[in-house]
Amino acid sequence: MMGPVISSRDCGSRATAVPLVVSSKTKAQTHPPTSIVLPFSNPKSQLALFNIHHKFYRSRRNGVAQSSPKMVTYSASAEKNNSAAKKLRLILDSPGVHQGPACFDALSALLVQRAGFDYCFTSGFSISAAKLGLPDTGFISYGEMVDQGQQITQAVSIPVIGDADNGYGNPMNVKRTVKGYIRAGFAGIILEDQVSPKACGHTHGRKVVSREEAIMRIKAAVDAREETGSDIVIVARTDSRQAVSLNESLWRSRAFADAGADVLFIDALASREEMKSFCEISPLVPKMASMLEGGGKTPILTPFELEEVGYKLVAYPLSLIGVSIRAMQDSLAAIKGGRIPPPGSMPSFEEMKDILGFNTYYEEEKQYAISSSQMSRQRASSNVYGIQRRTPDDTEQRSQSPQDPVVEVITPEVYGGYGADNSRGPFSGIWSRTLRVKITGRDGFEKLDVRIPAGFLEGITNIVPALGGVNIKGLLDDAAEEVGGKLLLDFNDTVGDRIQVFLE
């Protein structure tokens, strides 16, 4: 029986192939519909064959002969990445220009999603500022960017394109970087051709590697994608417009498209005419623009103008980090002046709780609530203490994580046999003394360390049930006249916890 027909952009659907439609603005020839029949019933085999076909299609699309395909290793991380990458590819295939603000942490990404954007970018400039408080000049590392990126991708359901700088080294480093970004859940990755240490876009001092090395970085990225069975979108960026010339940046962009890049990006184009020249090369490959807020070399165009020029994606790299810096500065100035930020400058506490999901959490928490009777039974079973004298051998330490103690606020009753005016017998001065109750778990971690007035005898068993059968009054009588602290009790209960009671 014939297997499903998969279109060149639809990895896993059963829809038939759709002809590629090219806008008349591009003046490009259209290719005939491209489809492939997958004879395998195993989804993993289908995905592997699809990736081989997808590489062939990209190369044929750009007019390049294809070498023999490489074997594909399918992984769970690739499956997760493919879901995000598929969403991003649908955006690339849909009409119009698509805006993507740049985030720098999980909260800013969540706000982008809540604002209704279809995707977002991570900004190396913003992450370096927010995570390190340092300029985007090569300080931040691959590991820090991947760690921050994973927090971001896990916080949202929209696809995220990750800024990977120059791949953090040579083509072999680029392969590792791409695979790491795939595991982190990124839908796309931006790779540039700068030397190390890199410089921030639209700043002076930028230098690029040779043409050959720049191309090899993109080829290494494509190979890493195929070796993992992923379909991550590769955005090839060149900084050669400032470092060399416009013609050099156009040449490199064509070469990146031929090497298999999915999206092209020339940073710091200096005019609308340069932007138009860029969009005319490799017309079937989507182009990305960066609208550097606050004053950069590239003209700031509206989404409608960018679409007219020929762009598909547009990034806004500094908006969120920029307004955050200004808002924090204003708030700190208000606090230092003895005020608080005005109501209109920040969301209410209720709004913040809603944004962060408190209400959703409370609703879901109800599914796991237990009744008060169940809780009482649990407490009773866990608080049954018996007295067992401590032995010298009982010093076992375990590497378990400590359990935070459950501390109840109680109002103990005063022991009725004694006043608080220091007028009776040896016990009368006990009101100036303190009982310290300390419980150390058998794993060596402290469970409880509390001090109470020594005259409060009733209710101490509410804190430590194991003391219920101990004549603490007698111990206090014996120690009432002693100067300094005294250890009154030191024993192990039935569950192995060490209980100590001191008179201070």
C-alpha positions in Angstrom: 0.0 0.0 0.0 1.3 3.4 -0.8 2.6 5.4 2.1 1.6 9.0 3.0 2.6 11.8 0.7 4.6 14.5 2.6 5.0 18.0 1.4 8.4 19.7 1.5 7.4 21.8 4.5 5.0 19.5 6.3 6.9 16.9 8.4 4.3 14.4 9.5 0.9 15.5 8.0 -1.0 13.5 5.4 -1.8 16.5 3.2 -0.6 16.3 -0.4 2.2 18.4 -1.6 1.3 22.1 -2.4 3.0 24.0 -5.3 5.4 26.7 -4.2 3.9 30.1 -4.9 6.3 33.0 -5.4 5.3 36.6 -5.2 5.6 38.6 -8.4 7.8 41.0 -6.6 10.6 38.4 -6.4 10.8 37.9 -10.2 11.8 34.3 -9.6 11.0 31.2 -11.4 8.8 28.7 -9.6 9.7 25.1 -9.1 7.3 22.3 -9.8 5.6 20.8 -6.7 8.0 18.6 -4.7 6.8 15.6 -2.8 8.0 12.2 -1.7 6.3 9.0 -0.9 7.5 7.4 2.3 7.0 3.6 2.1 7.9 3.1 5.8 5.2 2.6 8.4 7.6 3.4 11.2 7.4 7.1 12.0 11.1 7.3 12.9 12.0 5.9 9.5 9.7 8.3 7.8 11.3 11.2 9.6 14.8 10.1 8.7 13.9 9.8 5.0 12.1 13.1 5.1 15.2 14.9 6.4 17.3 13.4 3.6 14.6 14.6 1.1 14.4 18.0 2.8 18.2 18.6 2.4 17.8 17.7 -1.3 15.0 20.1 -1.8 16.9 23.0 -0.1 19.9 22.4 -2.3 17.8 22.0 -5.5 15.9 25.2 -4.5 19.1 27.1 -4.6 20.5 25.4 -7.7 23.2 23.3 -6.1 24.1 19.7 -6.8 23.5 17.4 -3.8 26.1 15.1 -2.4 25.3 11.7 -1.0 23.0 12.0 2.1 24.2 11.3 5.6 22.6 8.9 8.1 20.2 10.5 10.6 20.0 9.6 14.3 16.6 10.3 15.7 16.3 11.5 19.3 13.6 12.6 21.7 15.0 16.1 21.9 14.8 16.3 18.1 11.1 15.3 18.3 10.4 18.2 20.8 12.5 20.6 18.7 10.6 19.5 15.5 7.3 20.5 17.0 8.6 24.1 17.6 10.5 24.2 14.3 7.4 23.1 12.4 5.5 26.1 14.0 8.2 28.4 12.9 8.3 27.0 9.3 4.5 27.5 9.1 5.2 31.1 9.9 7.8 31.4 7.3 5.5 29.9 4.7 2.6 32.2 5.6 2.0 35.5 3.8 3.1 38.8 5.2 6.0 40.0 7.5 6.1 38.6 11.0 7.3 40.6 14.0 9.3 39.0 16.8 10.4 41.0 19.9 13.6 39.8 21.5 13.3 38.5 25.1 16.0 37.9 27.7 14.4 35.6 30.3 11.4 33.4 30.9 9.2 36.3 32.1 9.9 38.5 29.1 9.2 35.6 26.8 5.9 34.9 28.6 4.9 38.5 28.2 5.7 38.3 24.4 3.4 35.3 24.1 0.7 36.9 26.2 0.8 40.0 23.9 -0.2 37.8 21.0 3.1 37.4 19.0 3.6 34.2 17.0 7.3 33.8 17.9 10.2 35.6 19.6 13.9 35.9 19.5 16.5 35.7 22.3 18.9 38.6 22.3 22.6 38.1 23.2 22.8 41.8 24.0 19.9 41.6 26.4 20.8 38.3 28.0 24.4 39.5 28.6 23.0 42.6 30.2 20.3 40.8 32.3 22.3 37.7 33.3 25.8 39.2 33.7 25.4 43.0 33.8 28.1 43.1 31.0 28.3 44.3 27.4 27.7 42.0 24.5 31.3 41.7 23.6 31.9 38.0 23.8 31.8 37.7 27.6 28.7 35.4 27.8 29.4 31.7 27.0 27.7 29.0 25.1 26.7 27.2 28.4 25.1 30.4 29.8 23.2 31.1 26.6 21.9 27.5 26.4 20.9 27.5 30.1 19.0 30.8 29.8 17.5 29.6 26.5 16.1 26.4 28.0 14.4 28.5 30.7 12.8 30.6 28.0 11.6 27.8 25.7 10.1 25.9 28.7 8.1 29.0 29.7 6.2 29.5 26.4 4.5 27.5 23.6 5.4 29.8 20.8 8.6 29.0 18.8 11.8 30.8 19.9 14.8 31.7 17.7 18.0 31.6 19.7 20.9 34.0 19.2 24.0 31.7 19.1 26.6 34.5 18.3 29.3 33.0 16.1 28.7 29.4 17.2 31.4 29.8 19.9 34.3 28.6 17.8 35.2 26.7 14.7 32.8 24.5 12.7 33.1 21.7 15.2 32.1 24.1 17.9 29.2 25.1 15.7 27.9 21.5 15.5 28.0 21.2 19.3 26.2 24.6 19.6 23.4 23.6 17.2 22.9 20.3 19.0 22.8 22.0 22.3 20.2 24.6 21.1 18.1 21.7 19.7 18.1 20.0 23.1 17.2 23.3 24.7 14.0 23.5 22.6 14.8 26.3 20.2 12.9 26.4 16.9 15.6 28.4 15.2 19.2 29.4 15.6 21.1 32.5 14.4 24.7 32.0 13.5 27.0 34.8 12.4 30.4 35.0 10.7 32.3 37.2 13.2 35.7 36.3 14.7 36.1 35.6 18.4 35.7 37.5 20.6 32.7 38.9 18.7 31.4 42.5 18.8 27.9 43.7 19.2 25.9 44.6 16.1 25.9 48.2 15.0 29.1 48.9 17.0 32.6 49.5 15.8 35.4 47.0 15.6 33.6 44.1 13.9 35.7 41.6 12.0 34.6 38.5 10.1 36.2 35.2 9.4 37.2 34.2 5.8 34.5 33.3 3.3 35.5 29.6 3.4 35.2 29.4 7.2 31.9 31.3 7.2 30.4 28.8 4.7 31.8 25.8 6.6 30.0 27.1 9.8 26.7 26.9 8.0 27.4 23.5 6.5 28.4 22.2 10.0 25.1 23.6 11.3 23.2 21.8 8.6 25.0 18.5 9.3 24.3 18.8 13.0 20.7 19.3 12.3 20.5 16.2 10.2 22.6 14.1 12.5 20.1 14.7 15.3 17.0 14.2 13.1 15.9 17.8 13.9 14.4 20.4 11.6 15.7 23.5 13.5 15.6 26.6 11.3 19.1 27.9 10.5 19.3 31.7 10.3 22.6 32.7 8.7 23.8 36.2 9.6 26.7 38.1 8.1 28.4 41.1 9.7 30.5 41.8 6.6 28.5 44.8 5.6 30.3 46.9 8.2 33.5 44.8 8.4 34.1 44.7 4.6 31.5 46.0 2.1 27.9 45.7 0.9 29.0 43.5 -2.0 30.8 41.1 0.3 27.7 40.8 2.5 25.6 40.0 -0.6 28.1 37.4 -1.8 28.2 35.7 1.6 24.4 35.6 1.8 24.1 33.8 -1.5 26.8 31.3 -0.4 24.9 30.7 2.9 21.7 30.0 1.0 23.6 27.5 -1.2 25.0 25.9 1.9 21.5 25.2 3.2 20.5 28.1 5.4 16.8 28.6 5.8 16.8 32.4 6.5 19.3 35.1 5.6 20.2 38.2 7.6 22.7 41.0 6.9 23.3 43.1 10.0 23.6 46.9 9.9 22.4 47.6 6.3 22.6 51.4 6.0 19.7 52.3 3.7 16.4 51.2 2.3 18.2 50.7 -1.1 20.7 48.3 0.5 17.8 46.4 2.2 16.1 46.1 -1.1 19.2 44.8 -2.8 19.6 42.2 -0.1 16.0 40.9 -0.5 16.5 40.4 -4.3 19.2 37.8 -3.8 18.2 34.1 -3.4 14.6 35.2 -3.7 13.2 31.9 -2.4 15.0 32.1 0.9 13.2 34.3 3.5 15.0 37.4 4.8 15.2 38.8 8.3 15.5 42.4 9.4 16.5 43.9 12.7 15.0 47.2 13.8 17.5 48.4 16.3 15.5 50.7 18.6 17.2 53.7 20.0 19.3 54.5 17.0 21.3 52.1 14.8 22.6 52.1 11.2 19.5 50.4 9.7 16.5 52.6 8.9 13.5 51.9 11.1 10.7 50.8 8.8 7.1 49.9 9.6 6.0 46.2 9.1 4.1 47.3 5.9 7.3 48.9 4.5 9.4 45.9 5.4 7.0 43.6 3.6 7.1 45.8 0.5 10.9 45.6 0.5 10.7 41.8 0.7 11.4 40.8 4.3 9.7 37.9 6.1 10.9 38.2 9.7 11.6 41.3 11.7 13.3 41.4 15.1 13.1 44.1 17.7 16.2 43.4 19.8 16.2 46.1 22.5 12.6 47.1 23.2 12.1 44.9 26.3 15.5 45.3 27.9 15.5 49.0 27.2 12.1 49.8 28.7 13.0 47.5 31.7 16.2 49.5 32.4 14.3 52.8 32.3 11.4 51.5 34.4 13.8 50.2 37.0 15.8 53.5 37.1 12.6 55.5 37.6 11.3 53.1 40.3 14.6 53.2 42.2 14.6 57.0 42.1 11.1 57.1 43.5 12.0 54.7 46.4 15.2 56.7 47.2 13.0 59.8 47.4 10.8 58.2 50.0 8.0 57.3 47.6 6.9 54.2 45.7 6.4 53.9 42.0 3.1 55.5 40.9 0.3 53.1 40.2 0.3 53.7 36.5 3.9 52.8 36.2 3.5 49.2 37.3 0.8 46.5 37.3 -1.2 45.8 40.4 -0.3 42.9 42.6 -3.4 41.1 41.3 -2.3 41.6 37.7 1.2 40.3 38.5 -0.3 37.2 40.1 -2.4 36.6 37.1 0.5 37.0 34.7 2.6 34.6 36.6 -0.2 32.0 36.9 -1.1 32.1 40.6 -4.8 31.7 39.9 -4.2 28.8 37.5 -2.0 27.2 40.1 -4.6 27.5 42.8 -7.3 25.9 40.5 -5.0 23.0 39.6 -3.9 22.6 43.3 -7.5 21.8 44.2 -7.2 18.5 42.3 -4.7 17.2 44.8 -6.3 18.6 48.0 -6.8 16.2 50.8 -9.5 16.4 53.6 -8.7 17.6 57.1 -9.4 14.1 58.5 -6.8 12.6 56.1 -4.3 15.3 57.1 -5.0 14.6 60.8 -4.3 10.8 60.3 -1.1 11.6 58.5 0.1 13.9 61.2 -0.8 11.3 63.9 1.1 8.6 62.1 4.2 10.8 61.6 4.2 12.3 65.1 4.2 9.1 67.2 7.3 9.3 69.2 8.7 6.8 71.7 11.7 7.2 74.0 14.8 5.3 73.1 18.1 6.1 74.8 20.8 7.4 72.6 23.7 5.0 72.1 27.3 6.0 71.1 27.0 4.0 67.9 24.0 6.0 66.6 25.9 8.5 64.5 24.7 7.5 61.1 24.8 10.3 58.5 23.0 10.1 55.2 23.2 12.1 52.0 19.5 12.7 51.8 18.0 16.2 51.2 16.8 17.9 54.4 13.1 18.1 55.1 11.9 21.5 56.2 10.1 21.2 59.6 6.4 21.9 59.9 6.2 24.7 62.5 2.9 25.2 64.2 2.2 28.4 66.1 0.7 27.4 69.5 -0.4 29.2 72.6 0.7 26.9 75.4 -0.9 27.1 78.8 1.1 28.3 81.8 2.0 25.5 84.2 -0.6 26.2 87.0 1.6 25.2 89.9 3.8 28.3 89.8 3.4 32.0 89.6 5.4 34.5 87.6 6.4 36.8 90.4 9.5 34.8 91.6 7.9 34.3 95.0 7.8 30.5 95.3 10.5 28.0 96.0 13.3 27.0 93.7 11.1 27.0 90.6 10.0 30.6 90.9 13.0 31.9 88.9 12.2 29.7 86.0 10.4 32.5 84.2 13.7 34.1 83.5 15.0 30.9 81.8 14.4 29.4 78.4 13.9 25.9 77.1 15.6 25.0 73.9 14.2 22.0 72.0 16.4 20.7 69.2 15.6 17.8 66.8 18.2 16.4 64.5 17.2 13.9 61.9 18.9 10.6 61.5 20.3 12.0 58.2 22.2 14.6 60.2 20.1 17.6 59.1 18.3 19.8 61.6 14.6 19.5 61.7 13.7 21.8 64.5 15.4 24.3 66.8 13.0 26.3 68.9 13.2 28.3 72.2 10.2 28.8 74.6 9.8 30.3 78.1 10.7 27.5 80.6 7.4 28.2 82.5 5.3 27.0 79.5 5.2 23.3 80.2 1.7 22.5 79.0 1.7 22.4 75.2 5.3 21.5 74.7 4.1 18.1 73.6 2.3 19.8 70.8 5.7 20.6 69.4 7.4 17.3 70.3 4.9 14.4 71.1 7.9 12.3 72.2 8.2 14.5 75.3 4.6 13.5 76.5 5.8 10.9 79.0 8.8 12.9 80.4 8.6 14.6 83.7 10.0 18.0 82.6 8.8 19.7 85.8 11.1 17.4 87.8 14.0 18.1 85.5 13.4 21.8 85.9 13.2 21.6 89.6 16.6 19.9 89.7 18.2 22.4 87.4 16.5 25.6 88.6 19.4 26.8 90.7 22.2 26.0 88.2 24.0 28.8 86.5 24.4 28.7 82.8 22.9 26.2 80.3 22.2 22.6 81.1 21.3 19.6 78.9 18.2 18.2 80.3 17.4 15.4 77.8 19.3 13.7 75.0 17.7 10.6 73.4 16.6 9.0 70.1 13.0 8.5 69.3 11.6 5.5 67.6 12.2 6.8 64.1 15.8 7.6 64.9 15.6 11.4 65.3 17.8 12.8 68.1 15.9 15.0 70.5 17.7 17.4 72.9 16.2 19.7 75.5 18.4 22.4 77.0 17.7 24.8 79.9 19.2 28.2 79.1 
